Amino acid sequence: MANVVRAALVQATWTGDTESMVAKHEEHAREAARQGARIIGFQEVFNAPYFCQVQDPEHYSWAEPVPDGPTTRRMQELARETGMVIVVPVFEVEQSGFYYNTAAVIDSDGTFLGKYRKHHIPQVKGFWEKYYFKPGNIGWPVFETAVGKVGVYICYDRHFPEGWRQLGLNGAQLVYNPSATSRGLSAYLWQLEQPAAAVANEYFVAAINRVGQEPYGDNDFYGTSYFVDPRGQVVGEIASDKSEELLVRDLDFDLIDEVRQQWAFYRDRRPDAYEGLVQP
């Protein structure tokens, strides 16, 4: 019998406050569960606006602990209610002065499985993230969930192939890539990079982008979220570039073994020859 996982993602517009933003995502999750989804992921820092368009200390107020903060706890309750695995990207404070761009991973019974912290932190116009976030320091974990082995790679990370590969080596079958990226050159890269990563590493990728314009800047987040399979083929339709949308797609995990046997990229790797790649 085919090993099919029904997976979901949400690309959302900013509502104006955290409470209504979280509530809206809860309703999307409940709808995904009604459609039979077993896992869902949200966009980068899903419960806040993309405040990194400016550098202002007031925005540290969006940060909360993970897993002991209110949003992670609320998502644990939602996971228990819906029976879904949930990938929850938030602004994390570990202790005073230690802030990270983080995603919590919660199993279908509400268990907090762990978190991923974004490794690569941009600092360019409209994306002043180094002002807020320290680089991730807990590696590239892959979580054993009720639906399989799930990893996370956040937004700007997607430009760096090393992390994609490490997630594959760690056993990922599905990688969620929550993002906040605006129109311009990145729209071209958006259609290119995640399918290429899915092919190179032979797993599924869920590419999630915010949608619409928000306070604090003129970034126009263009949505177009999608799932892509290990052959680099988009699963179903790509989401709108202007409107909020919930995507629910069937992912055939048996395709992973099929592609790895056919293309054999992991067999033909040459780690013995790659030493120079990690030299400063």
N, C-alpha and C positions, 0 to 999 in steps of 0.2 A: 504494500500500500504506500502511496506517495506520502512523503513527509512535508505536507503543505502547512505553512504558518500564515495565518491571516494577520497582517500587520497594518498599523495605522500611523499617520503623522498629521500634525496640525500646523498650518501657516495662518497667523492671526494678525489682526490689526490691533493697535493699542487702544484701550478703552478709556484711559485717563487716571486709573487708580488700580492698586494691586488687588483689592478685594474683588472688583468686578472682572478683572483679568483672570484671576484664578478661577472664579465661578464659571466664566465662559469656557475655560479649558476643561473644567469638570463636566460640563454639559457635552462638549465634544467627545470626551472620553466615554461618557455613558452612551452616546449615539454610536460610537465605534463598537462598544461592547454589544449593543443591540444588533449590529451588523455582523457580529461573530469575531471581531478582532480579539487577538490574544496578547498583543503588545502595542503600545503607542508611545510616541516621542513628541516633545514640544520643541519650540524654537529657542535660540540662544537667549539666556536671561529672560525666560518666558513671562515672568510675573512683574516685569518692569518695562519702562520704555528703553530704547537703546540710548542711554544717557552718555555714552562714550563719544558722542558728537561734540561734547564740550568737556572742559576740565574744570570741575567745580567740586569743592569738598562736600557740598550738600548731598551729593549723590552717593556718598558712602552709606547714607541711611538706608539704601536699598538692600544692604548686605545682611545676611543672617547665617547662623551656624548650620552646618550639614553634618550629621542628620538631625540634630536636636533643635532646629529652627521650626517655625510654624508651617512653612510651606512644605517641607519634606514630610512632616508629620501628617499634614492634611492629605498629601498624595499617598501616603501609606494607607490611610483610611479609604481613599478612593480605589486603590489597588485591591484592597480586601472586598470592597463593595462590588467592583466590576469583574474581578478575577483576571485582571490584565497585568502584565509587566508594564511599568511606566518609566520612561527616561525623562528626568526632570532637571533642566538646566537653570541654575540660579547663580546669584552673586553671593559667594561664600566669605564669611569672616571666620577665621580660625582662632585668632586672638587679636588684640589691639595691634594694628599695623600690618597684619598678615591677611591679605585679601586675595581671592582666587576666582577665576571664571570656571565654574564647576558644573558638573551634571551628576545628580544622584541617580542610581539605578535601583528600582524597587521591584521585588518579585511579585508574582500574582497573588500571594497570600499576605502581602503587606510587609514582608521582611525587607529591611534595608540591606542590600547586598554590598554596597560600596559606592565609590564615587570616582570620577575622572576629573582631573584639573587640566585645563587648557595649557599646552606647552608653549606655543608660539604666540607672542603677544605683539600686535601691531602698534605703531605709533606714527600715524600719518593723518593728514587732514580728514576730519570726520570720523576717525577711528582712533581716538586718543586713549588706547587701552592700557598703556604702560603707566599712565597716571593712577589707575585704579588697581590693576591686577599684578601680582607676582607670577612668574612662570610656574607651570605645574611641576610638581616634585614627587609624584607618586606613580610614575611610570605609565604604562599602557595596559591597564587591567582589562581582562575579558571575564564577564560575569556569567556563571552557570545559572541560567534562568529557567522558568517553566517551559519556555519555547525553544531553548537552545542557548548557544554561546553568543553573547551580545557585547559589543564594544562601543565606545564613543570617541569621536574626534570632533573638536569644536571649531567651526568657522575657519579662521585664518590658518589653523592647522592643516587644512586640506591642501595647501600649496606645498607641503613638505612630505615627500613620499616615504620618508623613513618611518614615521608613525603608522601610516597605513600598513606598511610591511610588518612592523612589530605586532600590530593587532592580528594580522594573519598568522604570524608565527606563534602567537599566543592562543590560536584556535578559533578566532572569531568566525561566525557564520553570517552575522548581520551587524553592520556598523551604522549607528545613527550619527549624522553630521549636522547638528543644530547650528544655524548661522544667522547672521544679520549682514547682508551684503546689498549694495545699492547699484543702480543702473550705471552703465558705462562699460569700461573694459571688462569688469568682473562678470558681466552677463555672458560674455563669450566664454570665459573660463568656467563659469557655472555649468555650462552644457558639456564641458570637456573633461574637467578634472575628476569628478566623482565616477563617471563611467570608466575612465582610464584606471582609476584606483581599484574599482570593482574587478576589472579584467586582470590587472597586474597581480592582484592578491586573491582573486578567485573566491569572492564572497559577495553577499548582497550589501548595498548601501542605501540608506534612507537619507536623502539630501533635503534639508528643511531650511527655508528662508522666511524671514519676516515679510510682511506685505504692507505697502502704504507709506505715507509720510507721518512723522512723529514730531513732538516738541524737541527743542534743543538743536535743531539743524535742518538742512535741506536734503539729507539723504532720502532717496526714493527707493525703498525696499521693494523688490520686484517679484517676490513670491516664486513662482514656477518650481515649486517643490516636486520631488518625484522619488520613486523607488527604481533602482537599477540592479540588474541581475549579474551573475559572474561572467556572462558573455558581453557585458556592456550595453545590454538592451534595456530600455526603459520598460517597466512593468505597468501596463495600462497607460492612461493619459497623464501628461504633466499638468500640474495645477495652474490656475490663473496667475497672470502677472499683475493683477490689480485687486483681486478680491480675496477675502478670507476663505479658507477651504479646509475640509477634512478629507484626506485620502485614505481609503481602505483597499488593500491589495493582497492577493494571494501569492506567497513566495514559496516556490518548490525547493526546499533545502536539498533534495536529492540531486538537483542540478550542480551543487557544489562539488560533490564527488565525481560526477560525470565530467565536468570541465577540468578538474584537477587530473583526472586520468587521461583525458584527451590532450591537454596542453602541457601538463607536467612541469609547470614553472617552478614549483617547490623542489622537485627532483633535480632540476638543472641549475639551481642557485649555486653561486661560488663564493660563500662567505670567507673562504680562505684567501680570496683575492681582493676583498673589500676593505682591508685595513685602512687605506688612505681616506676612505669616506668619513671617518670619524676623527680625523686629525684637525686641530684648530686651524 
